[in-house]
Every structure is written in structure tokens, then in C-alpha cells.
């Protein structure tokens, strides 16, 4: 039944019941041991009753109108008197009426009748609107609870802070633990202590499988952020006229060889001058360092990023044979498919090689040897370092450099800062 049709029907039904002259009930045949229907039952205690003069019986108005399912186990029993058939056992009337009022289906029907009349009168939202409003409220509350968790993960990532600890799973304890559970959970407690009520409510009321604080969720949030950043980078690259590939291999702390891949291109923001950019697009784990595998890995990654390789006009790697080889190196294999991707030996690597070769000059080799020995003296001996600090404070109190830097063993070019400080 549509609301516009149902509202006048139900309203008029209730009005007719109210308009019925209950005093006439006293004139019906008095049966059942001279007992009869009492009009005061409706006016005083049981306003939900409706009296039928033709049947000399009463019905429950809300249940008669809104009840549509069976009762009892399995829902196969008929509710019987007061609902499907009239009630006229006047001797047990009040007792039966009170029992009926305690029935769950009666309470539900009363609620449905009341809600229907309020909705029809415009005093209450309809069910669909209520459900939609409740859903919107739940979404807002969920976002308010999840936002501080995501912001904490991003804060740790931006500050290069490790998230994990010795005990970083299960429910979050609001009290400080003896075992360290990581900076991520410690920061969440700090937020709650600082007055984040949404997060506190979430921690106290969320189920164990929906805390959104587990290491798995942390990784998913970080990966999602990575995907969003990468998507924005790829959008800029796609709008560029051309681009170049930059790649280099290195071993991470776990001993896994990683290929770092970057894209060099011109970005032209709206109404602004062109900007030459180099954007990182990912680390790729490498198990086979052959030129064939490295070339396939790079091309596969470019395909995953939906890069138009016909726009690739350059490649930049170190001078290793598997990367720079002119017969079967990575650069040669990529140029076989994309001829415009010209190879250029990385300038930083070339500079590093050049500076490394100057070590064959005795004067330079001896000079750097002396610098290294002096640096080690002051860094490895506390008394010497103390005297060094006092001397700096006396003769160069405004100096920002208070400590000598070690000479890097692997990257010759990084020795530049050490020499300048020395």
C-alpha cells in the first residue's frame, strides 16, 4: 500500500473507532455469564482495542492492520484472538489484554502504526530516508575513527619512523605497556591522551577484527598512498612530450637486490614555466641480474604504469657491462624495441669513476690518506675530540661545523663534503 493511499485509510479507520458510540456496547446481548464488553477498557487502559458491535467482540487495531507473519517457533502459528478473530471472553478480558500487550509482535505493530501516522503527517522521515540517514551517519562516524589512524601512519612514513614494535597486534591498550609496541601505537595513545574522542570511542567499542591497526592494514594504507602518488606522477608523465628512463641497482638491508627506477621528463604546469622533473616510480626486486632479465623487468614495469614507450628518448644507467653493454646490455635490448631511447652514461657515475682514478696520483692519494688519519684520530679518541671542540669554540665560535666527517669508502664523490669540512 502506498503512503498516500494508506494514510487516509488508517486514519479514517482510527477516527471511526473513536466516533463509535461505546455506550451502545451496553445494549448488546449479554452472554458469558452476564458479562459484556466494558467501554472504559478503551478509554482508560487499552486504547488499542476496537469493538465490533456486529460480532460483539474486540480486536487489536495495530495488530489487525500491520500483522502479516506467523508467531511461535518457525512462524507457523496463527496469533488467533484479538488479531485474526475477535475476542469476547469477557470474564478473562483484562488478563488477556495485558498478556497481549507483552507480545513482541504487538509491540512491533504498535510501533509500525505510530511511525506510519507520523510519516504520513510529515513528522518523521520514511523508512528509506531513515535508513539512508543512518547509513550516512555510520559512514561519517567510521571516517572520523579511521582518519586519525591513517594520519598517524602517514606521519610515521613522512618522518621515516618505524611503525612496528615487539608487540604490535591485538587490541590497543590505553595504558603504557612494559613491552614496546612500536611508535605507531604509541602515537595513537598520545592522540587519545590529547583529546581525540573519535579515536578513543573506536578503540573502546570496535570489534577485535575491525580495529584497522594491524600490520596488514598499515601496509595496505601505505600501498594505497603509494598508488595515489604514482598515479599523479604518471598523469604528469603522460602529458609530457617525451621522457627518459633512469635506473640503478642497490642491495637493501635484507640483502635483496633492488632496481630503483625513475623517470626524467619536462612538466609544464598551467600558465607556468616548464619544470625538469625526475620522479621515482618504484623499487623492483631483482633475482636475476642478467641484462635480458633487467631489460624485461624495466619494460614490464613501464607497461604496468601504462607509459607510452614510443615517447622514451633516453636511458641513463651506470657503466656496468650488464647495463651499458653495446652488444647485449640493457640499453641495447631496449633500443631494439624503441630506437629513440638513446643511452647516456650517468654523469654522476662518470664523475665518481673519474675522481676514483685520480687516486693513482701519489700527491692526491697521500693527501687523502692524511685527512683520513686525522679524522679517525679525533673521532675515535674522546680526549682528542674534547680538545678539538674546545679549540673550535675558542678560535671559531660561530662555526656551524663542530665535528669532522669520515671519508666514504664506496662513493668517492661523497668525500667532497668531508674535505670541505676538514
C-alpha positions as CSV (number, residue, x, y, z in Angstrom):
1,X,0.0,0.0,0.0
2,X,1.4,3.4,-0.9
3,X,1.7,6.0,1.7
4,X,-0.8,8.4,0.2
5,X,-3.4,5.6,-0.1
6,X,-2.7,4.0,3.3
7,X,-2.6,7.2,5.4
8,X,-6.3,8.2,4.9
9,X,-7.4,4.6,5.2
10,X,-5.8,4.0,8.6
11,X,-6.5,7.5,9.9
12,X,-10.2,7.2,9.0
13,X,-10.3,3.7,10.5
14,X,-9.0,5.1,13.8
15,X,-11.4,8.0,13.6
16,X,-14.4,5.7,13.1
17,X,-13.4,3.6,16.0
18,X,-13.2,6.7,18.2
19,X,-16.5,8.0,16.9
20,X,-18.3,4.7,17.6
21,X,-20.7,5.1,20.5
22,X,-19.3,2.9,23.1
23,X,-22.3,3.2,25.2
24,X,-24.1,1.1,22.6
25,X,-22.0,-1.8,23.7
26,X,-24.0,-2.0,26.9
27,X,-27.2,-2.7,24.9
28,X,-25.8,-5.9,23.1
29,X,-26.9,-9.3,24.3
30,X,-25.2,-10.0,27.5
31,X,-23.8,-13.5,27.4
32,X,-20.9,-15.3,29.0
33,X,-22.4,-15.3,32.5
34,X,-24.0,-11.8,32.2
35,X,-20.6,-10.3,31.4
36,X,-20.2,-7.8,28.5
37,X,-17.7,-5.5,26.8
38,X,-16.8,-2.5,29.0
39,X,-16.3,0.8,27.1
40,X,-13.9,2.0,29.8
41,X,-11.3,-0.6,28.6
42,X,-10.7,1.5,25.5
43,X,-10.9,4.9,27.2
44,X,-8.8,4.0,30.2
45,X,-6.3,1.2,29.8
46,X,-6.4,-0.4,26.4
47,X,-6.7,2.4,23.8
48,X,-5.5,0.0,21.1
49,X,-8.8,-2.0,21.3
50,X,-11.5,-1.8,18.6
51,X,-15.0,-3.1,19.4
52,X,-17.2,-4.8,16.7
53,X,-20.9,-4.5,17.5
54,X,-21.9,-7.0,14.9
55,X,-19.6,-9.7,16.4
56,X,-19.8,-8.4,20.0
57,X,-16.0,-8.9,20.1
58,X,-12.9,-6.7,20.2
59,X,-9.8,-6.6,18.0
60,X,-6.3,-5.1,18.4
61,X,-6.2,-2.2,16.0
62,X,-2.4,-2.2,15.3
63,X,-2.1,-6.0,15.0
64,X,-5.2,-6.2,12.8
65,X,-3.7,-3.7,10.4
66,X,0.0,-4.4,10.4
67,X,0.5,-8.0,11.5
68,X,1.4,-10.2,8.5
69,X,3.5,-13.1,9.8
70,X,3.0,-16.1,11.9
71,X,4.1,-16.4,15.5
72,X,5.8,-19.1,17.6
73,X,8.7,-21.4,16.6
74,X,9.1,-21.3,12.8
75,X,6.5,-18.5,12.5
76,X,3.8,-21.1,11.5
77,X,1.3,-20.4,14.3
78,X,-1.7,-18.1,13.9
79,X,-1.9,-15.3,16.5
80,X,-5.7,-16.1,17.0
81,X,-7.9,-13.9,19.1
82,X,-7.6,-10.1,19.0
83,X,-5.8,-10.4,15.6
84,X,-7.3,-12.8,13.1
85,X,-10.5,-13.4,15.1
86,X,-12.4,-11.3,17.6
87,X,-12.1,-11.7,21.4
88,X,-15.2,-12.0,23.6
89,X,-14.2,-13.9,26.7
90,X,-15.2,-11.0,28.9
91,X,-14.5,-12.9,32.1
92,X,-10.8,-13.1,31.3
93,X,-10.7,-9.9,29.3
94,X,-8.3,-7.7,31.2
95,X,-5.9,-10.6,32.0
96,X,-5.8,-11.5,28.3
97,X,-5.4,-7.9,27.2
98,X,-2.4,-7.5,29.5
99,X,-0.8,-10.6,28.1
100,X,-1.4,-9.4,24.6
101,X,0.4,-6.2,25.4
102,X,3.5,-8.1,26.3
103,X,3.7,-9.9,23.0
104,X,6.6,-8.8,20.8
105,X,4.6,-8.8,17.7
106,X,2.1,-6.5,19.4
107,X,4.8,-4.0,20.4
108,X,6.2,-4.1,16.8
109,X,2.7,-3.4,15.3
110,X,2.1,-0.5,17.7
111,X,5.5,0.9,16.7
112,X,4.7,0.5,13.0
113,X,1.3,2.1,13.3
114,X,2.7,5.1,15.2
115,X,5.5,5.5,12.8
116,X,3.2,5.2,9.8
117,X,1.0,8.0,11.1
118,X,4.0,10.3,11.9
119,X,5.5,9.7,8.5
120,X,2.1,10.4,6.8
121,X,1.8,13.6,8.7
122,X,5.3,14.6,7.8
123,X,6.5,14.5,11.4
124,X,9.0,11.7,10.7
125,X,11.2,10.5,7.8
126,X,10.1,7.5,5.9
127,X,12.0,4.2,6.3
128,X,14.1,4.6,3.2
129,X,15.2,8.1,4.3
130,X,15.8,6.9,7.9
131,X,18.0,4.0,6.6
132,X,19.9,6.4,4.3
133,X,20.3,8.9,7.1
134,X,21.6,6.1,9.4
135,X,24.0,4.9,6.8
136,X,25.3,8.4,6.2
137,X,25.8,8.8,10.0
138,X,27.7,5.5,10.2
139,X,29.9,6.5,7.2
140,X,30.7,9.8,8.9
141,X,31.5,8.1,12.2
142,X,33.7,5.5,10.6
143,X,35.6,8.1,8.7
144,X,36.1,10.1,11.8
145,X,37.5,7.0,13.5
146,X,39.7,5.9,10.6
147,X,41.2,9.3,9.8
148,X,43.5,9.6,12.9
149,X,44.8,6.1,12.2
150,X,45.7,6.9,8.6
151,X,47.2,10.3,9.6
152,X,49.4,8.5,12.1
153,X,50.6,6.0,9.6
154,X,51.4,8.9,7.1
155,X,53.2,10.8,9.9
156,X,55.5,7.9,10.6
157,X,56.1,7.4,6.9
158,X,56.9,11.1,6.3
159,X,59.3,11.2,9.2
160,X,60.8,7.9,8.3
161,X,59.8,6.4,11.7
162,X,59.5,2.6,12.1
163,X,55.9,1.6,12.9
164,X,56.4,-1.8,14.4
165,X,57.4,-2.9,17.9
166,X,57.9,-6.0,20.0
167,X,54.1,-6.4,20.4
168,X,52.1,-4.7,17.7
169,X,49.0,-6.8,17.3
170,X,45.7,-7.2,19.1
171,X,43.6,-4.5,20.8
172,X,45.3,-1.2,21.6
173,X,45.9,-0.7,25.3
174,X,45.2,2.8,26.5
175,X,47.8,2.4,29.3
176,X,51.5,2.4,28.8
177,X,53.0,-1.1,28.4
178,X,56.2,-2.6,29.7
179,X,56.8,-4.2,26.3
180,X,57.3,-1.7,23.5
181,X,54.5,-2.0,20.9
182,X,56.0,0.5,18.4
183,X,55.8,4.1,17.6
184,X,52.6,3.8,15.6
185,X,50.6,2.5,18.6
186,X,52.4,4.9,21.0
187,X,51.3,7.8,18.8
188,X,47.7,6.6,18.8
189,X,47.7,6.6,22.6
190,X,49.2,10.1,22.5
191,X,46.4,11.2,20.3
192,X,43.8,9.8,22.6
193,X,45.5,11.4,25.6
194,X,45.4,14.7,23.8
195,X,41.7,14.5,23.4
196,X,40.8,12.6,20.2
197,X,37.4,11.4,21.3
198,X,36.6,9.7,17.9
199,X,39.7,7.6,18.1
200,X,39.1,6.7,21.8
201,X,35.5,5.7,21.0
202,X,36.7,3.5,18.2
203,X,39.4,1.8,20.3
204,X,37.0,1.1,23.1
205,X,34.0,-0.1,21.0
206,X,35.4,-1.7,17.9
207,X,35.4,-5.4,17.5
208,X,38.7,-7.3,17.6
209,X,38.6,-7.9,13.8
210,X,37.8,-4.3,12.9
211,X,40.4,-2.2,14.7
212,X,42.2,-1.2,11.5
213,X,45.5,-1.0,13.3
214,X,47.1,-4.3,12.3
215,X,50.4,-4.5,10.4
216,X,48.4,-5.7,7.4
217,X,46.2,-2.6,7.4
218,X,49.3,-0.4,7.9
219,X,50.9,-1.9,4.8
220,X,47.6,-1.5,2.8
221,X,47.4,2.2,3.8
222,X,51.0,2.8,2.8
223,X,50.5,0.9,-0.5
224,X,47.3,2.8,-1.2
225,X,49.1,6.1,-0.7
226,X,51.9,4.9,-2.9
227,X,49.4,4.1,-5.6
228,X,47.8,7.5,-5.4
229,X,51.1,9.3,-5.6
230,X,52.3,7.1,-8.5
231,X,49.0,7.8,-10.4
232,X,49.6,11.5,-10.1
233,X,53.2,11.2,-11.3
234,X,52.1,9.0,-14.3
235,X,49.4,11.6,-15.2
236,X,52.2,14.2,-15.5
237,X,54.4,11.9,-17.5
238,X,51.6,11.1,-19.9
239,X,51.1,14.7,-20.6
240,X,54.8,15.2,-21.4
241,X,56.1,15.1,-25.0
242,X,58.9,12.7,-24.1
243,X,60.7,11.1,-21.2
244,X,63.9,9.2,-20.2
245,X,64.5,6.1,-18.0
246,X,66.9,6.2,-15.1
247,X,67.8,3.0,-13.3
248,X,70.3,1.8,-10.8
249,X,70.8,-1.3,-8.7
250,X,71.5,-1.5,-5.0
251,X,71.2,-4.0,-2.2
252,X,68.7,-3.2,0.7
253,X,69.3,-4.1,4.4
254,X,67.7,-7.5,3.9
255,X,70.2,-8.4,1.3
256,X,67.7,-8.2,-1.6
257,X,69.0,-6.6,-4.8
258,X,66.6,-3.7,-5.8
259,X,66.4,-1.8,-9.0
260,X,65.4,1.8,-8.5
261,X,63.5,3.2,-11.5
262,X,63.0,6.9,-12.1
263,X,61.5,8.9,-15.0
264,X,63.0,12.2,-16.2
265,X,60.7,14.5,-18.1
266,X,59.5,18.1,-18.7
267,X,56.4,19.1,-16.7
268,X,54.5,22.1,-18.0
269,X,52.1,23.3,-15.3
270,X,49.2,25.5,-16.4
271,X,50.4,29.0,-17.2
272,X,53.8,28.3,-15.6
273,X,57.3,27.8,-16.9
274,X,58.4,24.2,-17.8
275,X,60.0,22.2,-15.0
276,X,62.5,19.4,-15.5
277,X,61.5,16.7,-13.1
278,X,62.9,13.3,-12.0
279,X,60.3,11.2,-10.3
280,X,60.7,7.9,-8.5
281,X,58.3,5.2,-9.7
282,X,59.3,2.2,-7.7
283,X,61.7,-0.4,-6.4
284,X,61.8,-3.7,-8.3
285,X,63.2,-6.8,-6.5
286,X,65.9,-8.5,-8.7
287,X,66.8,-12.1,-8.5
288,X,68.5,-12.4,-11.9
289,X,71.0,-9.7,-12.7
290,X,71.4,-10.7,-16.4
291,X,70.9,-7.9,-18.9
292,X,68.0,-9.8,-20.5
293,X,66.1,-10.1,-17.2
294,X,66.8,-6.5,-16.2
295,X,65.5,-5.2,-19.6
296,X,62.4,-7.3,-19.3
297,X,61.8,-6.1,-15.7
298,X,62.1,-2.4,-16.8
299,X,59.8,-2.8,-19.8
300,X,57.3,-4.8,-17.7
301,X,57.2,-2.1,-15.1
302,X,56.7,0.6,-17.7
303,X,53.8,-1.4,-19.1
304,X,52.2,-1.7,-15.7
305,X,52.4,2.1,-15.4
306,X,50.8,2.5,-18.8
307,X,53.7,4.5,-20.1
308,X,53.9,5.2,-23.9
309,X,57.4,3.8,-24.6
310,X,57.3,5.4,-28.1
311,X,57.9,8.7,-26.2
312,X,61.0,7.3,-24.5
313,X,64.0,9.2,-25.9
314,X,66.7,8.3,-23.4
315,X,68.2,5.8,-20.9
316,X,70.6,6.5,-18.0
317,X,72.4,3.8,-16.1
318,X,75.8,3.2,-14.6
319,X,78.7,1.8,-16.8
320,X,78.3,-1.8,-15.7
321,X,78.5,-4.3,-18.6
322,X,75.1,-5.7,-18.0
323,X,73.6,-2.2,-18.2
324,X,75.7,-0.4,-20.7
325,X,77.0,-3.2,-22.9
326,X,76.7,-2.2,-26.6
327,X,76.1,-5.8,-27.7
328,X,73.7,-7.3,-25.2
329,X,73.4,-4.8,-22.4
330,X,70.0,-3.5,-21.0
331,X,70.3,-0.3,-23.1
332,X,70.9,-2.3,-26.3
333,X,67.9,-4.6,-25.7
334,X,65.6,-1.7,-25.0
335,X,66.8,0.2,-28.1
336,X,66.0,-2.9,-30.2
337,X,62.3,-2.2,-29.5
338,X,62.4,1.6,-29.0
339,X,65.2,3.0,-31.2
340,X,64.8,6.6,-29.9
341,X,65.7,5.6,-26.4
342,X,69.3,6.7,-26.6
343,X,71.7,5.6,-23.9
344,X,73.8,8.1,-21.9
345,X,76.2,7.0,-19.2
346,X,75.1,8.5,-15.9
347,X,77.1,11.7,-15.3
348,X,77.3,11.2,-11.6
349,X,78.8,7.7,-12.1
350,X,81.3,9.0,-14.6
351,X,82.3,11.8,-12.2
352,X,82.7,9.2,-9.4
353,X,84.9,7.0,-11.7
354,X,87.0,10.0,-12.7
355,X,87.6,11.0,-9.1
356,X,88.4,7.5,-8.1
357,X,91.0,7.3,-10.9
358,X,92.9,10.3,-9.5
359,X,93.9,8.1,-6.6
360,X,96.6,6.9,-8.9
361,X,98.3,10.3,-8.4
362,X,100.6,10.0,-5.4
363,X,100.1,13.5,-4.1
364,X,96.3,13.2,-4.0
365,X,96.5,9.7,-2.6
366,X,98.8,10.8,0.2
367,X,96.7,13.9,0.9
368,X,93.5,11.9,1.3
369,X,95.4,9.3,3.5
370,X,96.5,12.1,5.9
371,X,92.9,13.5,6.0
372,X,91.5,10.1,6.8
373,X,94.0,9.5,9.6
374,X,93.4,12.9,11.2
375,X,89.6,12.4,11.0
376,X,89.9,9.0,12.7
377,X,92.1,10.4,15.4
378,X,89.6,13.0,16.5
379,X,86.5,10.7,16.1
380,X,87.9,7.6,17.8
381,X,89.6,9.3,20.9
382,X,87.4,11.2,23.3
383,X,90.2,13.3,24.8
384,X,91.4,14.4,21.4
385,X,87.9,15.2,20.3
386,X,87.3,17.2,23.5
387,X,90.4,19.3,22.8
388,X,89.3,19.7,19.2
389,X,85.9,21.0,20.4
390,X,87.5,23.5,22.8
391,X,89.8,24.8,20.1
392,X,86.9,25.3,17.7
393,X,85.0,27.2,20.5
394,X,88.0,29.4,21.1
395,X,89.1,30.3,17.6
396,X,85.9,29.9,15.6
397,X,82.9,30.2,18.0
398,X,80.5,31.0,15.1
399,X,81.3,27.8,13.1
400,X,78.4,25.6,12.5
401,X,80.7,22.6,11.9
402,X,81.7,21.0,15.2
403,X,82.7,17.5,14.0
404,X,84.9,16.1,11.2
405,X,83.2,13.8,8.7
406,X,84.5,10.4,7.7
407,X,85.6,9.8,4.2
408,X,83.1,7.5,2.4
409,X,84.8,4.2,1.2
410,X,82.4,3.4,-1.7
411,X,81.3,6.7,-3.1
412,X,84.3,8.9,-3.9
413,X,82.2,11.9,-4.7
414,X,80.7,11.9,-1.2
415,X,84.2,12.6,0.1
416,X,83.7,16.2,-1.2
417,X,81.8,17.2,2.0
418,X,84.4,15.6,4.2
419,X,87.2,17.6,2.5
420,X,85.2,20.9,2.7
421,X,84.6,20.4,6.5
422,X,88.3,19.4,7.0
